[in-house]
Amino acid sequence: MVIKKIVCCLINLFLIAGGVACGDDVTETKQKAPTMQQSQPSVQASTAPQPGTTKRKVLEKLEAPNYTYVRLVDSAGNETWAAIPKTEVEVGEEISLKGGTAMGQFKSKSLNRTFESIIFSSGIVRGSGDKKTSGGSSALEKAIKQHGPTGSGDKKTSGGSSAYTVVAFADIKVEKSTAQNGYTVNELFAKAADLNKQKITVKGQVVKFSPKIMGRNWIHIQDGTGDPAKNTHDLVVTSSETTETGAIISIEGVLSTGKDFGAGYKYDVIVEEAVVVKGE
């Protein structure tokens, strides 16, 4: 009996040892089993190099509804694509990128093109960095500075017809319009609040004419009235009609106050949708 019990105990010990060993095999198998890798997205974002310091030349540009894509090259010959908010840039222009994010294998649906690597930047710094732009109003700012009512030769101001510039006072004398809604330039500034959104007529001499800016022509009119110290002598008018500097014309249009075209170009008083009145 004693021998039989000893044999039974030994058998049980062997069975327990076998069970533990089997359990270890299962555990080890689970640990060693390779895990399935998650599929990677087509776009992998990473931090772009610190911008604003590296100047790059624009080699190519592509326009999309919301972005301007530019192919750039630095002084070492390294090329890269960048996407910036809609901005007016020229091939051959030298720019630096503002902050952004680098992406790989980015597919642009609007261009139907996949970029192996591209930097999405918040905007650009032009030339030496004194002129900055981030799209949207940048094209407007450039157009107005070069061709529009704030172009070269004007005098800086903080009031009057423009928040930035007006044409210098011209020593002229033009008779007031005889129309029922006729006013002098000075009267339009003085009564602007009451005349806002109303049709008015004004007669004066064209002291500056800038055509085809933002789909309209820009005319500066003076009649010899107004205070140059307060910049109320120069009236800005937008119209689809053409004229020339030096011409004396009568125009009818809608007066607006506090007109803001963006990029900081706000007009205290401006006449829009103007047409030339014949026979005045």
Buried (B, 14 or more C-beta within 10 A) or exposed (E): EEEEEEEEEEEEEEEEEEEEEEEEEEEEEEEEEEEEEEEEEEEEEEEBEEBBEBBBBBEEBBEBEEBBBBBBBEEEEEEBBBBBBBBBBEEEBEBBBBBBBBBEBBEBEEBEEEBEEBBBBBBBBBEEEEEBBBBBBBBBBBBBBEBBBBBEEBBEBEEBBBBBBBBBBBEEEBEBBEBEEBBBBBBBBBBBEEBEEEBBBBBBBBBBBBEEBEEBBBBBBBBBBBEBEEBBBBBBBBBEEEBEEEEBBBBBBBBBBEBEBEBEBBBBBBBBBBEBBEEB
